[in-house]
Amino acid sequence: MSSIYQRTLGEEFEKLHPMIQKRFGFSSEDKVAAIGRGVMEELWRGKFYTLPFLAIGTWRHIMFPEQGKNVPFTIENYAYKDSFGRETVTWVRTFKAKRERRFDATMIYAEQRGLIVDYLGTHQHLAVDIHLSVDPETKGMRLVSGEQRFYEGRVGFIFPMAFSGIATVREWYDDAIQKYRIEVSVKNRMWGKLFGYRGTFDVEWLEGDQAIPPSHVKPLREERRE
């Protein structure tokens, strides 16, 4: 089975650096998981008026107001089938700042639209369209967020971007230092920069039973609507 990223990019996937292909190329049938460990050279946030917005995000492990330099972090990527039978990949990031923070997300492939949907937070309340491309300079992966939808019970609506942010994620492999690099920036059209981070990490590969996703990386609630 192809990974959700291979399905989305198609032939473009082959243009990625081999180490990026490996990192984004596994599915639940491969019975492997990727655990990244490294250091965020910088965690940053926007101006003072973004603090209430970021603080609200901590309730569901979406965003946070911490900032710092050389912050240890982990990123846990497990592939599995969710309760609706959809191929799913976890993106659980833990930052060891002065106060430990998490950023939880699970990605699935939306069959009818042919793109990635990223469910943010512990309860998958926010579903975000993700547009993938290959960075021609680094041969890395570039992810840009698009339309966002809020789901809770019977309620569902397009989330107004005035109250959210557009995320740009770049991940590539640096041959010079033999590590992965990541840069994330979240901006609001009205308020400007909200938060972001940049750093480097190594990946430990788990296989077999070790690749079964533990309960702490799975959402507490799963949303059927995409």
Phi, psi and omega per residue, in radians:
M1 nan 2.349 3.071
S2 -1.291 2.648 3.079
S3 -1.260 2.890 3.128
I4 -1.125 -0.455 -3.134
Y5 -1.378 -0.632 3.050
Q6 -1.114 -0.738 -3.135
R7 -1.106 -0.659 -3.104
T8 -1.259 -0.790 -3.067
L9 -1.452 -0.420 -3.101
G10 1.099 -2.333 -3.099
E11 -1.131 -0.421 3.122
E12 -1.072 -0.427 -3.123
F13 -1.009 -0.573 -3.105
E14 -1.212 -0.236 3.122
K15 -1.446 -0.188 3.130
L16 -1.241 2.669 3.009
H17 -0.968 2.462 -3.113
P18 -0.913 -0.629 -3.135
M19 -1.265 -0.502 3.045
I20 -1.322 -0.649 3.045
Q21 -1.028 -0.729 3.139
K22 -1.117 -0.739 -3.068
R23 -1.228 -0.577 -3.114
F24 -1.832 0.147 -2.979
G25 -1.868 0.162 -3.101
F26 -1.853 2.655 3.120
S27 -2.145 -3.135 -3.130
S28 -1.109 -0.472 -3.123
E29 -1.272 -0.345 -3.122
D30 -1.365 -0.324 3.117
K31 0.945 0.835 3.017
V32 -2.307 2.782 3.067
A33 -2.456 2.674 -3.127
A34 -2.046 2.109 3.117
I35 -1.983 1.941 -3.141
G36 -1.636 2.399 3.088
R37 -2.346 2.302 -3.117
G38 -2.980 -2.679 -3.071
V39 -2.329 2.281 2.981
M40 -1.462 1.982 3.131
E41 -1.073 -0.528 3.121
E42 -2.691 2.306 2.872
L43 -1.899 2.191 -3.107
W44 -2.273 2.824 3.098
R45 -2.416 2.941 -3.131
G46 -1.391 -2.888 -3.088
K47 -1.187 2.979 -2.986
F48 -0.954 -0.563 -3.072
Y49 -1.303 -0.114 3.063
T50 -1.529 -0.198 -3.057
L51 -1.028 -0.814 3.111
P52 -1.041 -0.675 3.129
F53 -1.099 -0.798 -3.132
L54 -1.188 -0.640 -3.136
A55 -1.105 -0.677 3.105
I56 -1.053 -0.652 -3.127
G57 -1.110 -0.396 -3.135
T58 -1.194 -0.378 -3.121
W59 -1.072 -0.594 -3.082
R60 -2.101 0.379 3.109
H61 1.000 0.857 3.126
I62 -1.919 -0.942 3.095
M63 -2.417 2.983 -3.087
F64 -2.735 2.749 -3.057
P65 -1.608 -0.042 -3.081
E66 -1.106 2.637 2.993
Q67 -2.447 2.827 -3.126
G68 2.960 3.088 3.124
K69 -2.104 2.537 3.070
N70 0.897 0.971 -3.106
V71 -1.639 2.104 3.083
P72 -1.093 2.529 3.124
F73 -2.644 2.829 3.000
T74 -2.270 2.686 3.040
I75 -2.373 2.172 -3.012
E76 -1.953 2.028 3.141
N77 -2.025 1.880 3.066
Y78 -2.059 2.440 3.077
A79 -1.857 2.317 -3.135
Y80 -2.766 2.988 3.034
K81 -1.684 2.243 3.137
D82 -1.378 -3.075 -3.056
S83 -1.171 -0.246 3.097
F84 -1.732 0.130 3.106
G85 1.391 0.249 -3.109
R86 -1.588 2.414 3.037
E87 -1.114 2.194 -2.991
T88 -2.312 2.518 3.064
V89 -2.235 2.256 3.119
T90 -1.446 2.553 3.035
W91 -2.347 1.393 -3.109
V92 -1.823 1.993 -3.107
R93 -1.913 2.239 3.127
T94 -2.072 2.199 -3.092
F95 -1.955 2.162 -3.127
K96 -1.588 1.103 3.077
A97 -1.429 -2.919 3.114
K98 -0.957 -0.619 2.991
R99 -2.144 2.184 -3.088
E100 -1.084 2.329 3.124
R101 -2.245 2.651 3.080
R102 -2.186 2.632 3.030
F103 -2.252 1.854 -3.063
D104 -1.739 2.442 3.046
A105 -2.729 2.622 3.015
T106 -2.315 2.335 -3.098
M107 -1.946 2.447 3.056
I108 -2.285 2.930 3.079
Y109 -1.771 2.109 3.123
A110 -1.454 1.844 -3.007
E111 -1.014 -0.832 -3.020
Q112 -1.196 -0.545 -3.094
R113 -1.799 -0.194 3.064
G114 1.180 0.669 3.099
L115 -2.539 2.992 3.129
I116 -1.452 2.392 2.948
V117 -1.985 2.236 -3.106
D118 -1.877 2.009 3.075
Y119 -1.565 2.134 -3.082
L120 -1.710 2.471 3.029
G121 1.563 3.039 -3.066
T122 -1.264 -0.353 -3.067
H123 -2.067 0.200 3.087
Q124 0.914 0.628 3.133
H125 -1.213 -0.519 -3.050
L126 -1.990 2.089 3.104
A127 -1.882 2.176 -3.005
V128 -2.141 2.242 3.020
D129 -1.233 2.373 -3.140
I130 -2.073 2.232 3.127
H131 -1.843 2.115 -3.085
L132 -1.737 2.589 2.997
S133 -2.720 2.872 3.107
V134 -1.732 2.225 3.076
D135 -1.327 1.981 -3.062
P136 -1.142 -0.442 -3.100
E137 -1.351 -0.791 -3.073
T138 -1.762 -0.183 -3.002
K139 1.011 0.541 3.112
G140 -1.742 -3.138 3.136
M141 -1.675 2.396 3.074
R142 -2.133 2.217 -3.140
L143 -2.138 2.258 3.123
V144 -2.218 2.281 -3.119
S145 -1.360 2.605 3.121
G146 -2.151 -2.337 -3.105
E147 -1.023 2.488 -3.136
Q148 -2.139 2.451 -3.122
R149 -2.251 2.413 3.124
F150 -1.795 2.297 3.131
Y151 -2.262 2.281 3.049
E152 -2.718 1.994 -3.079
G153 1.039 -2.243 3.116
R154 -1.481 -0.118 -3.101
V155 -1.423 2.386 3.053
G156 -2.744 2.232 -3.134
F157 -2.718 2.763 3.055
I158 -1.226 2.179 -3.070
F159 -1.328 2.217 -3.121
P160 -1.160 2.272 -3.077
M161 -1.200 -0.260 3.076
A162 -1.106 -0.376 -3.116
F163 -1.967 0.267 -3.139
S164 -2.447 -2.948 -3.105
G165 -2.374 2.770 3.041
I166 -1.730 2.131 -3.089
A167 -1.753 2.391 2.999
T168 -2.120 2.152 -3.114
V169 -2.088 2.255 3.055
R170 -2.141 2.210 3.090
E171 -2.324 2.270 -3.137
W172 -2.584 2.987 3.140
Y173 -1.884 2.231 -3.129
D174 -1.695 1.820 -3.112
D175 -1.111 -0.519 -3.076
A176 -1.128 -0.657 -3.127
I177 -1.928 -0.046 3.131
Q178 0.951 0.846 3.069
K179 -2.446 2.789 2.998
Y180 -1.435 2.538 3.040
R181 -2.060 2.563 3.108
I182 -2.453 2.450 3.044
E183 -2.361 2.276 3.138
V184 -2.259 2.338 3.086
S185 -2.407 2.241 3.103
V186 -2.058 2.170 -3.091
K187 -2.237 2.598 3.031
N188 -1.917 2.438 -3.059
R189 -1.086 -0.524 -3.117
M190 -1.656 -0.735 -2.987
W191 -1.653 -0.172 -3.129
G192 1.459 -2.535 -3.069
K193 -1.200 2.307 3.107
L194 -1.732 -1.044 3.092
F195 -2.896 2.962 3.122
G196 -3.140 -3.117 -3.140
Y197 -2.835 2.807 3.067
R198 -2.580 2.493 -3.122
G199 -3.041 -2.994 -3.140
T200 -2.280 2.719 3.127
F201 -2.772 2.765 2.988
D202 -1.811 2.853 -3.131
V203 -2.143 2.266 2.984
E204 -1.780 2.275 -3.114
W205 -1.724 2.235 3.080
L206 -1.819 2.582 -3.104
E207 -2.323 2.802 3.050
G208 1.078 -2.331 -3.108
D209 -1.093 -0.499 3.127
Q210 -1.167 -0.358 -3.118
A211 -1.531 -0.023 3.045
I212 -1.229 2.185 -3.053
P213 -1.127 2.211 3.079
P214 -1.234 2.818 -3.043
S215 -1.076 -0.509 -3.039
H216 -1.258 -0.234 3.112
V217 -1.708 -0.160 -3.134
K218 -1.557 2.624 3.109
P219 -1.192 2.672 3.102
L220 -1.344 -0.332 3.121
R221 -2.492 2.425 3.101
E222 -1.940 2.435 -3.103
E223 -1.874 2.211 3.114
R224 -1.304 -0.686 -3.087
R225 -1.168 2.405 -3.127
E226 -1.836 nan nan
